[in-house]
C-alpha cells in the first residue's frame, strides 16, 4: 500500500501546526478503515465537534499528509523506523481480519450514535498488549461476519440494477468524498516512488528474504464453517465444529477466572465469558445445520441415482462423532455439559422420518376401501426397500446394519399407520382387509420377497398391532356375523314368507332363500378362513349357531304354510310347485351346515344336530304332502286289485302306473337327495298297498290252473313296478323282489321247494311274520295242516334268530302290511274239513233216498 504524502493543496488548509515530515499513518489507526468514516457519515460529526474543531476544519487526509512527511524524515536516519513497523503490520494483516476489525468499529460507533459525550476511544487504545497478541489467533465470531454481510448488503442496495440512486443527502455526500479519495489514491499510484520509499522497500525486501516469516494457520470462522456445511463438505465441516467445540470447552474451564480490564480491575462477567457463551451457541447452531444436511442426504439417497460419495461423508461424520462421544465419556466430563450427540441414533431416527414421509398417510384411506390403501403401503414399502438394498446399503459399514435399520423403520411406520386406523371403528369389510394384511399379505408380499435377497431377522420386527387390538378386531368380525344372522336373515325370511302366499298361482320350483342366506354368510366364512384358522373356526361356529336358529324359524313357517293350505283346500299346481321349492332349499342349507361344522366338529355338534333336524322335518313334510296328494288319486284303484276280475282286467293297475308317471313329471323338479327320499317313500308305499291288497285273501286258488294264472299275474305286475321305479331313479331296489317271491310260493307244488322259497323271503325281509306266510298259503289253497306247519316252522326259526333284532326301519316292508284274511281262512279250512268228514260217513251208511248233489264250495265262491 503506497504511503500518502503529496495530497492536493486544498486539503492542507485545515491544520498547520504539525511538525514537518510527520507521516499521516502515525496518527491514523490501523484498526479503522478509512471507509468507516464515510459509512458513518454524519454520525461522527458530534464526536468531531466535541474535540473542539468544526467539521470543515478537521480534514483527516491533511493530518495524514503531514504525518507522512514527518515519518519520511524520521525513517531516513534509522533502520527500525515506525514506517517499517507500519508496513509490516499492513502487509501481515489478513483482509478478513481487517474486515472483522471494520465490523467491530461499525458496531462500536453504532452504540454511541446520537450521544453528546466525547467520542469513545479506539479499541486499540482500550486493549492491553497481551490481548493484542492473543487476538492474532482468535477465531472470528459469527457476529463479526454477520456485520460484514450487513455492510456488504447495504453497499449492494445502493446500486440496484446497476443504476446510481441516492436515498438521502448523507449518502450522496459520503459517496462524493469516497470518489474523491479514490481519485487521489489512483493519482498517487501513477507517481514514481521517492528515494526514501525505494530505500525502505529494498530494506524490507531484504529482511523478508533473510528471515521468511511463517504465518500460523488461522482457524475458520463460524460463517466459513457454515458455508462448508451448505456446500456439503460435511466431514471437513464436522472437523472444524469439533475444534470449535474444544475451544468452547477450554473457555468454559477457564471461564471462572476474572480477566483484568484496561484499568486493572478484575471483571468476572468479562467479554471472555460472553465469548464462551457465543461460541457454545455457535456450536449448537452449526451442529443443527450439519445434522439438517446429514439427514437431507439420508432422505435423498433412496431416490438419488449415485449417492455413494456423499453417503460416505455421512458415514465418516457419524463415526467421527461417535468417537468424540466415546472420548468424552472416558474423560468423565458429564458435569460440563451433555456432549454425547449420538448421531448414530439420530441417523436411525432420520431413516424413520424418511420412511414415515414416503409411505401414504392414514387420511388417504377411504372408508370401505382399506384394501386399496394397504396395497399402496405394500407397493411403496417393497419399492423403497429394494432401492435401499440396491443404492444405499453397500455404502454403509457392516456394523451399521443399514438394511435392518431401513426395514425396522418402515415396519414401525406401517405399525403407526395401522394403530391410527384402528383407533376408530371400522366397517366389517375393512376389518377383514386389515386382518388379512396382518396375518397373510404383509408376510407373503413384503417380508418373503425381501428375505429372498437379503437375510432378515423377523423376530426383531415385532407385531404390527398389539395382541389386544387384533383380538378386538376378530371379536368384531364374530359380532358382525351374529348381527347379520339375527337381524338381516330374519328380514329375508319374513319377505320370503309373504311371497309364498302371493305367488301360489305361479309355478315356481326354485326359491332364492337358500342362495341369499348362504351368500351372505359365505362371505364371512371365506374371508375369516383365509385369514387364519382360529378366526375361521370362530366365525363358522357363530354362523352355524345362528343358522340353526334361522332354520328352526324356517321350519315353523313352512309348517304354518302347509297347515293354512290344508285348511283352505288350495291343492293346485301352484301349491305343489311351492312345496317342491321349499324342499329344494334344504340340500343347499344342509351342505352349508356341514361346511360350518368341519371347523370344530365337537363344539358344533349340537348346533349341527338342531339344524339337520329342522331340515329333515321340512323335507319329510314336503314329501308327505306330495305323496298324500298322489295317493288320494291312486288309492281307490288298489282296492280293485287281487280280485277275480283283476285276473282278467289290468285297467286298475295301469291307472295306478299312469297316475304315478304323470305326477312325477312335476316331482322330478325336486333336487336330490330330497327327490330320492320322495321316490323311495313312494316306492315303499306303493308296494305296501299292493301287498295289503294281496293279504286280504279275496282270492283262493282251488286248482293248479288257477294258481298258475294268479302267480303269472303277480310276476307281471311286480316286474312293471320294478321298471317303473327304476325309471324314476328309486334307490329302494330291495323292494322289487317281494312280489316275485310270493308268486313262487303260490306256484310251487312240493313242500321242500316252498320251504326254501319261504326261507329266502324271510332272509330278505326279516320283518315278515307267520301270519303273512299263512295268508299266502290260504291263497294257494293249501289245507293240509302238517304241510302248513312245516312251512310255518321255517318262519318261526328265523324269528328266534338274532338277525332280526337289529332290523332297520328303512328295510321294513311287511311290518306295515296287516293281515285281514287269517281268521276267515281258518274258518274256511275247518268247514272244508267238516265237509270232507261228512262225505266219508255218507259212503259207509246205506243209501236211502238219493238226494240231489250239493254245489261245491268253489262254485259257491
Residue pairs with C-beta under 8 A, 6 or more apart in sequence:
1 87
1 90
2 185
2 188
2 189
2 193
2 197
3 23
3 24
3 25
3 68
3 71
3 72
3 83
3 197
4 24
4 25
4 61
4 64
4 65
4 68
4 184
4 185
4 188
5 23
5 24
5 65
5 68
5 69
5 72
5 194
6 65
6 188
6 191
7 61
7 62
7 64
7 65
7 184
8 184
11 59
11 61
11 62
11 65
12 62
12 65
13 62
14 57
14 58
14 59
14 62
14 63
15 53
15 57
15 58
15 59
15 62
15 63
15 66
18 63
18 66
18 67
18 70
19 66
19 70
20 66
20 69
20 70
20 73
21 69
21 70
21 71
21 72
21 73
21 74
22 66
22 67
22 68
22 69
22 70
22 71
23 64
23 67
23 68
23 69
23 70
23 71
23 72
23 74
23 82
23 83
23 86
24 61
24 63
24 64
24 65
24 66
24 67
24 68
24 71
25 64
25 67
25 68
25 71
25 83
25 86
26 67
26 70
26 71
26 82
26 86
27 63
27 64
27 67
28 34
28 60
28 63
28 64
28 67
29 122
29 124
30 86
30 89
30 90
30 93
30 124
31 101
31 105
31 122
31 123
31 124
32 101
32 102
32 105
32 122
33 98
33 101
33 102
33 105
34 60
34 181
35 102
35 178
36 102
36 105
36 106
36 109
37 44
37 60
38 174
38 177
38 178
38 181
39 106
39 151
39 174
40 106
40 109
41 170
41 171
41 173
41 174
42 170
43 109
43 113
43 114
44 109
44 119
45 55
46 114
46 115
46 116
46 119
47 112
47 118
47 119
48 54
48 55
48 58
48 119
49 55
50 116
50 117
50 118
50 119
51 58
51 118
51 119
61 181
61 184
71 81
71 82
71 83
71 86
72 83
72 194
72 196
74 81
74 82
74 83
75 81
75 82
75 83
75 84
75 196
75 200
76 196
76 199
79 203
81 200
83 200
84 200
84 203
84 204
87 200
87 204
88 204
92 213
92 215
94 218
96 140
96 221
97 140
99 148
100 140
100 144
100 145
100 148
101 123
102 148
102 151
103 143
103 144
103 145
103 147
103 148
103 151
104 123
104 144
104 147
105 123
106 147
106 151
107 143
107 147
108 120
108 123
112 119
112 120
124 132
126 262
127 135
127 262
128 260
128 262
136 216
137 216
137 218
137 219
139 218
139 219
139 220
139 221
139 222
139 244
139 247
140 221
140 222
140 223
141 221
141 222
141 275
141 278
141 279
141 282
142 221
142 222
142 223
142 278
142 282
142 285
143 278
144 221
145 221
145 222
145 223
146 223
149 223
158 165
158 166
158 167
158 171
158 175
159 165
166 172
166 175
193 201
219 240
219 243
219 244
220 228
220 240
222 244
222 282
222 285
222 286
225 237
225 240
225 241
225 244
225 286
226 286
226 289
228 234
228 236
228 237
228 240
229 237
229 286
229 289
229 290
229 293
230 289
230 293
232 293
232 297
232 310
232 313
233 313
234 290
234 293
234 294
234 297
234 310
234 313
234 314
234 316
234 317
235 313
235 316
235 317
235 320
237 286
237 290
238 290
238 317
238 320
238 321
239 320
241 283
241 286
241 287
241 290
242 320
242 324
244 279
244 282
244 283
244 286
245 283
247 279
248 276
248 279
248 280
248 283
249 333
249 336
251 272
251 275
251 276
251 279
252 276
252 280
252 336
252 337
253 336
254 272
255 272
255 273
255 276
258 266
258 267
258 268
258 270
259 266
259 267
259 270
259 271
259 272
260 266
260 267
261 267
261 270
287 341
290 317
291 343
291 346
294 314
294 317
294 318
294 343
294 347
294 350
295 346
295 347
295 350
295 353
295 354
297 307
297 310
297 311
297 313
297 314
298 314
298 347
298 350
298 351
298 354
299 350
299 353
299 354
299 357
300 307
301 307
301 310
301 311
301 391
301 392
302 354
302 358
302 384
302 387
302 388
302 391
302 392
303 387
304 391
305 391
307 391
307 392
307 395
308 395
311 392
311 395
311 396
312 395
314 347
315 395
315 396
315 397
315 400
317 343
318 343
318 344
318 347
319 397
321 341
321 343
321 344
322 343
322 344
324 339
324 341
325 339
325 340
325 341
325 342
328 334
328 339
328 340
329 340
333 339
344 400
347 405
348 405
348 409
351 405
351 406
351 409
352 409
352 412
352 413
354 409
355 384
355 406
355 409
355 410
355 412
355 413
356 409
356 413
356 416
358 380
358 384
359 377
359 380
359 381
359 410
359 413
359 414
359 417
360 373
360 376
360 377
360 380
360 417
361 417
362 417
362 420
362 421
364 373
364 376
365 373
365 421
366 372
366 373
367 427
367 430
368 427
368 429
368 430
369 430
370 421
370 426
370 429
370 430
370 433
370 434
371 429
371 430
371 433
374 433
374 434
374 437
374 441
377 414
377 417
378 437
378 441
378 442
378 445
378 446
381 410
381 414
381 446
382 445
382 446
382 449
382 450
384 406
384 410
385 403
385 406
385 407
385 410
385 450
388 402
388 403
388 406
389 403
389 453
389 454
392 402
392 406
393 402
393 403
393 406
396 402
403 454
403 456
404 456
404 457
404 460
407 450
407 456
407 461
408 460
408 461
411 461
411 462
411 464
414 442
414 464
415 462
415 463
415 464
415 465
418 434
418 438
418 464
418 465
419 465
419 469
421 434
422 434
422 465
422 469
422 473
426 434
426 473
426 476
428 476
428 477
428 480
431 473
431 476
431 477
431 480
432 477
432 527
432 528
432 531
434 473
435 470
435 473
435 474
435 477
435 531
435 535
436 527
436 530
436 531
438 464
438 465
438 470
439 531
439 532
440 530
440 531
442 464
447 456
447 458
450 456
451 458
463 470
474 534
474 535
474 538
477 524
477 528
477 535
477 538
477 539
478 538
478 539
478 542
480 524
481 521
481 524
481 539
481 542
481 543
481 546
482 542
482 546
484 520
484 521
484 524
484 546
485 521
485 542
485 543
485 546
485 547
485 549
485 550
486 546
486 549
488 520
489 517
489 520
489 546
489 550
490 550
490 553
492 513
492 516
492 517
493 513
493 550
493 553
493 554
493 557
496 511
496 512
496 513
497 557
497 561
500 561
500 578
500 582
501 561
501 564
503 574
503 578
504 570
504 572
504 574
504 575
504 578
505 574
506 574
506 577
507 573
507 574
507 577
508 577
508 578
508 581
509 577
509 580
509 581
509 584
509 666
509 669
509 670
510 581
510 584
511 581
511 582
511 584
511 585
513 554
513 585
514 584
514 585
514 586
514 588
514 589
515 588
517 547
517 550
517 589
518 588
518 589
518 592
521 543
521 547
521 592
522 592
524 539
524 543
525 536
525 539
525 540
525 543
525 595
525 596
528 535
528 536
528 538
528 539
528 540
529 535
529 536
529 539
529 540
529 599
530 536
533 599
536 599
537 599
537 600
540 595
540 596
540 597
540 598
540 599
540 600
540 604
541 596
541 599
541 600
541 603
541 604
541 607
543 596
544 593
544 596
544 597
544 604
544 607
544 608
544 611
545 607
547 589
547 592
547 593
547 596
547 607
547 611
548 593
548 607
548 608
548 610
548 611
548 614
551 589
551 610
551 611
551 614
551 615
552 610
552 614
554 585
554 614
554 618
555 614
555 615
555 617
555 618
558 582
558 618
558 621
558 622
559 617
559 621
561 578
561 582
562 579
562 621
562 625
565 571
565 575
571 629
573 666
576 626
576 629
576 666
577 666
577 669
579 622
579 625
579 626
580 622
580 626
580 666
580 667
580 669
580 670
582 618
582 622
583 618
583 619
583 622
583 623
583 670
583 671
583 674
584 669
584 670
584 671
584 674
585 618
586 615
586 618
586 619
586 674
587 671
587 672
587 673
587 674
589 611
589 615
590 611
590 612
590 615
593 608
593 611
593 612
593 615
594 608
596 604
596 608
597 604
597 605
597 607
597 608
619 674
619 677
620 677
622 674
623 674
623 677
623 678
623 681
626 663
626 667
626 678
627 678
627 681
627 682
627 685
629 663
630 659
630 660
630 663
630 682
631 685
631 689
633 659
634 655
634 656
634 659
634 660
635 689
637 652
637 653
637 655
637 656
638 652
638 656
638 689
638 690
638 692
638 693
639 693
640 646
640 652
641 652
641 653
641 690
641 693
641 694
642 693
642 694
642 696
642 698
642 699
643 698
643 699
644 699
646 652
646 713
647 699
647 709
647 710
647 713
653 717
653 720
656 686
657 720
657 721
657 724
660 682
660 686
660 724
660 728
661 724
664 728
667 675
667 678
667 679
668 675
670 678
675 729
676 729
676 730
676 731
679 725
679 728
679 729
679 730
679 731
679 732
680 730
680 731
680 732
682 728
682 730
683 725
683 728
683 730
683 732
683 735
684 732
684 735
684 813
686 721
686 725
687 721
687 735
687 738
687 739
687 813
688 813
688 816
688 817
690 717
690 721
690 739
691 738
691 739
691 742
691 813
691 814
691 817
692 817
692 818
694 714
694 742
694 779
695 772
695 775
695 817
695 818
695 819
695 820
695 821
696 820
696 821
697 775
697 778
697 779
697 820
697 821
697 822
697 824
697 825
698 821
699 710
699 779
700 778
700 779
700 781
700 825
700 828
700 861
701 707
701 710
701 746
701 779
701 780
701 781
702 781
702 858
704 749
707 746
707 747
707 780
707 781
708 747
710 743
710 746
710 779
711 743
711 744
711 746
711 747
712 743
714 739
714 740
714 742
714 743
714 746
715 739
715 740
715 743
717 739
718 736
718 738
718 739
718 740
718 743
719 740
721 736
721 739
722 733
722 736
725 732
725 735
725 736
726 733
734 764
734 811
735 813
737 764
738 761
738 764
738 765
738 813
738 814
741 757
741 760
741 761
741 764
742 761
742 776
744 757
745 754
745 757
745 758
745 761
745 773
745 776
745 777
745 780
746 776
746 779
746 780
748 754
748 757
751 787
751 790
751 791
754 791
755 790
755 791
755 794
758 773
758 791
758 794
758 795
759 794
759 798
761 768
761 773
762 768
762 794
762 795
762 798
763 798
765 811
765 813
765 814
766 798
766 803
766 804
766 807
766 811
767 804
767 807
767 811
767 812
767 813
767 814
767 815
768 795
768 813
768 814
769 795
769 799
769 814
770 792
770 795
770 796
770 799
771 819
771 822
772 814
772 817
772 819
773 791
773 792
773 795
774 788
774 792
774 819
774 822
774 825
775 819
775 821
775 822
775 825
777 788
777 791
778 821
778 822
778 825
778 828
778 829
782 788
782 791
783 829
783 832
783 833
798 804
828 857
831 857
832 857
835 857
